[in-house]
Amino acid sequence: PRSIVIVGGGLAAAHAVESLRDMDYAGRLTVVAREPHLPYERPPLSKGYLAGNDEREAAFPHDAGWYRDNDVTVRVGTAATDLDLGGRVVVLDSGESLGYDRLLIATGASPRTLQLPGIGHALTLRTIDDSERLRAAFAKGGRLVVIGAGWIGLEVAATARQAGMEVTVLEAGERPLGAVFGPVLADHLTAIHQRNGVVIHTGVTIEAVTEHGVVTSDDTFEADLVLLGVGATPTSGLAESAGLAVDDGILTDEHLRTSDPYVHAAGDVANARNTVLGRHLRVEHWDNAIRQGRLAGRTMLGVDDTYDWLPYFFTDQFDFSMEYVGRSAPDDEVVLRGDVDAGEFVAWWLRDGVVTAGMNVNVWDVNDRIRELVGQRVDPADLPDLQ
Ligand code: FAD
């Protein structure tokens, strides 16, 4: 190809660009990025950056000089509004048209919202600007109500609490993160939050958000600040209206090729075929965006590599720092090894005797060994503590 366009200026885009230049691709390379920033990493936005501990520069994998030196044009503050697959043209909100030989769609995901009266009073967290807005609000102190006990909701709850806010989390389900963790680990994490002064209510039905807080079916929670953290949806509208195959994200094969031979997709927006799991999977995690971005860079140039690694994720909440690899279901069997009371342990999930996932909590440099056992049939008695 002589001209490659990437739509979406996030982490997947940053790593696709890097891999293309590493592969000695010497043609034109343009990134169309809606946000007014170069691509950056989002994990610090609910953790160290939100707390005011991390430098802003640390969130950017490459600075402006790097893009210049690598002859990459990043059109910040520019959205792609239309895609003509037949003509191989992307239309920008500036009215310009960009032709391509290969296109990568890496438009990420957007915060899900709820259809509720007053929902406009609630903030969401996806961008560095959102994080700075929240941080400024934390500086005033007061009461934060978080709607949704998912990863982002719980991370923000922990950061806000450490910044001195009063924090209440309202969760519709039976447990925080119950759908990922299952009851044993969900209860472990809930206890950590409670010990640190976060109030968690489960089984809650939200009826409205007001200027003064959140109204549920049986209570009112006063708040100076409300954060809505009920998940994200793939930003796939552009792909869908262009006629690409979309089903919970842009469908791709194991090379990250979409239903159009000249278009690839990567990162949070891609529902890609994973050769290890033998099925399609859409993953909203940092490691996946980096790896898929790099893979798309190679496969756009015709390299025969495939998406063949297990999902990996990490979080930091109070003194709960972990890495998780694999894909477990909430009703999988759970085996704990190590010192759970001291908060240093390994959790294993199994289904029909096969390890589906593993997580190291405050135990480090063992995640690769966990990864080796995922997918293997192991007698639970033989699962190691890896200490
Ligand atoms: P994004 O980073 O979302 O980038 C996509 C970009 O494309 C966005 O800037 C968007 O505005 C832009 N865009 C969309 N449509 C268009 C268009 N039409 N034209 C131009 N541009 C467009 N993962 C972990 O593994 N661990 C963590 O601890 C963790 N913490 C997180 C904390 C927060 C607060 C958030 C929001 C995410 C976190 N994640 C974490 C997830 C991780 O950040 C994402 O998986 C990753 O950012 C996905 O990268 P991406 O490039 O696919 O999409």
Boltz pocket constraint, residues with backbone or C-beta under 6 A from the ligand:
constraints:
  - pocket:
      binder: B
      contacts: [[A, 7], [A, 8], [A, 9], [A, 10], [A, 11], [A, 12], [A, 13], [A, 32], [A, 33], [A, 34], [A, 35], [A, 40], [A, 41], [A, 42], [A, 43], [A, 44], [A, 45], [A, 46], [A, 78], [A, 79], [A, 80], [A, 81], [A, 106], [A, 107], [A, 108], [A, 109], [A, 125], [A, 126], [A, 127], [A, 152], [A, 235], [A, 238], [A, 266], [A, 267], [A, 268], [A, 269], [A, 283], [A, 284], [A, 285], [A, 286], [A, 287], [A, 289], [A, 312], [A, 313], [A, 314], [A, 315], [A, 316]]
      max_distance: 6.0
